Amino acid sequence: MAFVRACALSELEEDTPKRVELDGTPVSLVRTEGEVFAIHDICSHANVSLSEGEVEDCQIECWLHGSAFDLRTGKPSGLPATRPVPVYPVKIEGDDVLVSVTQES
């Protein structure tokens, strides 16, 4: 797994998504409940940025139609979304947030 620096941990505000692009992949970073999560930034239902949505109870809500996705699994918790979005491994080293968006073969 290849981890790349996404941002500084100090740049992440609690429950406020931050959009980054890593190796051409749009990723939403979320600091919540004492952890940092990385989830694909595009809603599986409507092709809009999840980082523009609200975070609550370890879920990120799509601002367009209200589907929420679990930050740990990427699974939607309700309609209209029915497909999960990818989640990515995160490591914290000092003040660096590292994310791996590569798939192992």
N, C-alpha and C positions, 0 to 999 in steps of 0.2 A: 504494500500500500504506500503510495507516495503522498505525503502530506505537504501542503503549501501554506504559506502564511496568508491568512485572510484579512486580518486587521489586528490592532492592539486590543487587548481585553478592556483597557480603560476607555475605548471608544464605544463600547456597548452599554447602553442604558437599560436598566431593568424593564422587561416587558415591552421594549421598543425594537421592532425588527430593523435590521440593517442589511441592505442589499449589496452584495459584492458579486463580481464575476471571476470565477476561477477556472482556468484552462478552457474558456469559452462557455462555461456552465453558470447560469444564473443561480445564486444561492442566497437564501435569507438566513441570517444569523440572528439568534434570539438568546438573550441572557434572561433566564427565569428560574425561579425555585432553586437557586444556588448552582445551576448548571448552564452550560452553553450548548445550544443545539444548532445544527445546520440542516436545512431542509430545502429541497428544490424550490426555487422562487416562483414557479409558474403553476397556477391552479390547473388541476387535471380536468376541470369542467369547462372553464371559460377562457383559458389562455391569458390570464391577467396576473400581475405581480402580487404575490402573497405578502411581500414586505410592506405593502401599503395597508394591510389589515391590522386588526387588533389582536393582542395576545391575552389569553386568560385561561387559567387551569391547564397549563402546559399544552395549549392548542393555539393555532394561528387561524384566524378567520379570514376568508376571502371577502374583500370589501364589496365585490360586485353582487353576488347572490347569497352570501352568508354561509356557505359551506365552511366547516372548520376541520383542520387536519391536526392529528396528534403529532407533536414535535418529536416524540420518541420513535414512532413507527411510520409516520406519513399517512396513516389510514384516515379516511374521512369519517366524521362522526354523524353526518347527516346529508340529506339531499340538498342541492341537486348533484353534487359530486358523488360518484360511485367508485372511482379508481383512486388508489393511493398515489402519493407523490414520493419520489426517492428522498431518503434521509442519508446523511453522510457522517462518517466518523469524525470526531473532534478531539484534539489534544490541546492542552494549555501548557505552554513552556514559558515561564516568567510572565511577561505581559503580552506574549504572542498567542493568538488564536490560530491554530493550524487545522486545516480541513483536508480530507482526502476525497476527491470526487472521481478518482479513477476506479475502474472495475477490475478486480483480479480475474485472470483467465482460469 
